[in-house]
Every structure is written in structure tokens, then in C-alpha cells.
Amino acid sequence: MRVAVEILTGTLFYIQVGNDATVADLKKEIEAQQKLPRDRLILFLSNKRRHLTNEEGDGATLVDCGVQDGSHIYLFFGPVDHHDESTDHLVFTWPHSFLEQA
């Protein structure tokens, strides 16, 4: 299946994965194609407005998470883990195009 992935900056790219691919497989492909650290990738499916995972975490299949051929996925970045007791919080806003689909 081919999915569109959009970063907050508005950058849009396409990833091709197998129909039985997992969330982890998708993150690996994003890392390879875009040179982004997969351990920081947070993915949201546009039509579900929820984190792209289930109780299986990154081992869940994309199909089980509601992803289909042609799906649009929004990519956010998690904070860098410095292994400290920081009180910093991650804050982000939805892309305007995501909100227009409401």
C-alpha cells in the first residue's frame, strides 16, 4: 500500500509498504527515506485523529490501525530522551489542513 505522510512543516511525501506492514515497518521506511529518527516518530491517521497504534504498540499492523492504501498520516516528533528528570512538556498544534477535515 502507498500512504501519504505529512510533517508539521507541510512537507508531504509518500511511503510504499506491504499490505501486512506494521507501524514499526512504516517508521523504518520513513527513517530510511527521510533520514528521521524512528524512535521519535509519532504518527496520526488523518481520518481517525488518533495515535497510530493500538495495544500492540508499533507491532500492530497498519490495517488493524485503520490505514488503507492512500491514507494520509500526520507525522509529529516526540521529545528527545535525555534520561533526566526534566519537567519540560511536549506541546504541538494540529496542522490547519488536519482541522479542516472536521
Beta strands, then each sheet from edge to edge (+ up, - down):
strand 1: 2-7
strand 2: 12-16
strand 3: 41-45
strand 4: 50-51
strand 5: 72-77
sheet 1: 2+ 1- 5- 3+ 4-
end
